[in-house]
């Protein structure tokens, strides 16, 4: 196929008669190429897709994993403390906790210091599940390393440490 035939094959006519590109890789990004936010967002999409694929067998999402991990590392934290530490809206966290409680991974216990709040703990089932999730998450991190390289992954973590 000639170059012009290939070019014609990858374009369709827009409603106004001008040619438009249909292959996403051929669409220019202009200034977006130099925007860190754009690149980080695209990487985040890849990261989330790989996480969901890698942990798909256990049906756990990145935010659920984060919540379980923080509760597991800090038994007895309040919902507000978890929400604040992870940057999750309180209303969204309540919904997440409801789903984790239904799966018997988390239990809420009335706080002894403040009866208006709950202390969060993993159940025995939650601890076992989290151990499995961590093994799968480590596999996901190996995928990240394979994608960007060991040194780049370590450098990226150092750069992003100020945001965690």
matplotlib code that plots the C-alpha trace (Angstrom):
import matplotlib.pyplot as plt

x = [0.0, 1.4, 1.9, -1.0, -3.3, -2.3, -3.0, -6.4, -7.2, -6.6, -8.7, -12.4, -14.3, -15.7, -19.2, -17.7, -15.8, -12.3, -10.3, -10.0, -7.6, -9.1, -6.0, -5.5, -1.7, -1.6, -3.5, -1.1, -1.1, 0.5, 1.3, 0.0, 3.2, 5.0, 2.3, 3.3, -0.4, -1.4, 1.4, 0.7, -3.0, -2.2, 0.1, -2.5, -5.0, -2.5, -1.7, -5.4, -6.1, -3.3, -4.2, -7.8, -6.6, -4.1, -6.4, -9.5, -9.8, -10.3, -12.6, -10.8, -10.3, -7.3, -9.2, -10.6, -7.0, -5.7, -8.4, -7.8, -4.0, -4.3, -6.8, -4.6, -1.5, -3.4, -6.2, -8.6, -8.4, -11.5, -13.3, -12.4, -8.7, -8.7, -10.5, -8.2, -5.0, -6.1, -7.7, -11.1, -14.4, -16.1, -19.3, -17.4, -15.5, -18.7, -19.9, -16.5, -16.6, -20.2, -19.1, -16.0, -18.2, -20.6, -17.7, -16.7, -13.3, -13.8, -15.7, -16.7, -16.6, -18.0, -15.1, -14.5, -13.2, -15.9, -19.2, -20.1, -17.3, -16.3, -12.9, -12.1, -10.5, -9.9, -11.8, -9.9, -11.3, -10.1, -6.6, -6.4, -7.8, -5.4, -2.4, -3.6, -4.3, -0.8, 0.7, -1.3, -0.4, 3.3, 2.7, 1.1, 4.2, 6.4, 4.3, 5.0, 8.7, 8.6, 6.9, 9.2, 12.3, 13.5, 15.5, 12.7, 10.2, 12.4, 13.0, 9.3, 8.5, 11.1, 9.5, 6.0, 6.9, 6.1, 2.5, 1.8]
y = [0.0, 3.4, 6.2, 8.2, 5.1, 4.4, 8.0, 7.9, 4.5, 5.9, 9.0, 9.5, 12.5, 14.8, 16.3, 19.4, 17.5, 17.8, 14.7, 13.6, 11.1, 7.9, 6.2, 7.5, 7.2, 9.5, 12.3, 15.1, 16.2, 19.6, 21.2, 18.2, 16.5, 18.9, 18.8, 16.8, 16.5, 15.0, 12.4, 11.6, 11.1, 8.8, 6.8, 6.7, 5.2, 2.5, 1.8, 1.5, -0.7, -3.0, -3.1, -4.0, -6.7, -8.1, -8.1, -8.9, -12.4, -11.0, -8.1, -5.4, -1.8, 0.5, 2.6, -0.4, -1.8, 1.5, 1.6, -2.0, -1.5, 1.6, 0.0, -3.1, -1.0, 1.2, -0.8, 1.4, 4.5, 6.5, 6.9, 10.5, 9.8, 7.2, 9.6, 12.4, 10.3, 8.9, 12.1, 10.4, 12.3, 11.1, 10.2, 8.1, 6.4, 5.5, 3.8, 2.0, 0.8, -0.4, -2.6, -3.9, -4.6, -6.6, -8.7, -9.2, -7.6, -4.6, -4.1, -0.8, -0.6, 2.3, 4.4, 4.4, 8.0, 9.5, 7.6, 9.5, 7.8, 4.3, 2.6, 0.5, -2.9, -5.7, -8.9, -12.2, -12.7, -9.2, -9.9, -13.1, -11.3, -8.4, -10.7, -12.2, -8.7, -7.6, -10.5, -9.6, -5.9, -6.9, -8.6, -5.4, -3.4, -5.9, -5.0, -1.3, -2.0, -4.0, -1.1, 1.7, 0.0, -0.6, 2.6, 4.7, 3.2, 3.9, 7.5, 8.0, 6.9, 9.4, 12.2, 11.4, 10.8, 14.5, 13.9, 10.9]
z = [0.0, -0.9, 1.7, 0.3, 0.3, 3.9, 4.8, 3.1, 4.8, 8.3, 7.8, 7.5, 6.3, 9.0, 8.6, 7.1, 4.4, 6.1, 6.7, 10.3, 11.8, 13.2, 14.6, 18.1, 17.9, 14.9, 16.7, 17.7, 21.4, 20.9, 24.2, 26.2, 25.5, 27.9, 30.6, 33.7, 34.7, 31.4, 31.6, 35.2, 34.4, 31.5, 33.7, 36.4, 34.0, 33.0, 36.6, 37.6, 34.6, 35.5, 39.2, 38.4, 36.0, 38.4, 41.3, 39.3, 40.7, 44.2, 43.1, 44.9, 43.7, 44.3, 46.9, 48.7, 48.9, 50.3, 52.9, 54.0, 54.1, 56.3, 58.6, 58.8, 59.7, 62.1, 63.9, 65.7, 63.5, 63.1, 59.8, 59.7, 60.3, 57.4, 55.1, 55.9, 55.5, 52.1, 50.8, 50.5, 51.0, 54.2, 52.4, 49.8, 52.6, 54.3, 51.1, 50.8, 54.4, 53.9, 51.0, 52.9, 55.9, 53.8, 52.6, 56.2, 55.8, 58.2, 61.4, 63.0, 66.8, 68.7, 69.9, 73.7, 73.5, 71.3, 71.1, 67.9, 65.9, 65.1, 65.5, 62.4, 62.5, 60.1, 60.8, 60.7, 57.2, 56.3, 57.6, 55.5, 52.4, 52.8, 52.9, 49.5, 48.2, 49.1, 47.3, 44.2, 44.6, 44.7, 41.3, 40.0, 41.2, 39.2, 36.2, 36.8, 37.1, 33.9, 32.1, 33.3, 34.7, 38.2, 38.6, 37.1, 39.4, 42.4, 41.1, 40.5, 44.1, 45.4, 43.3, 44.4, 48.1, 48.8, 47.8, 50.0]

ax = plt.figure().add_subplot(projection="3d")
ax.plot(x, y, z, "-o")
ax.set_aspect("equal")
plt.show()
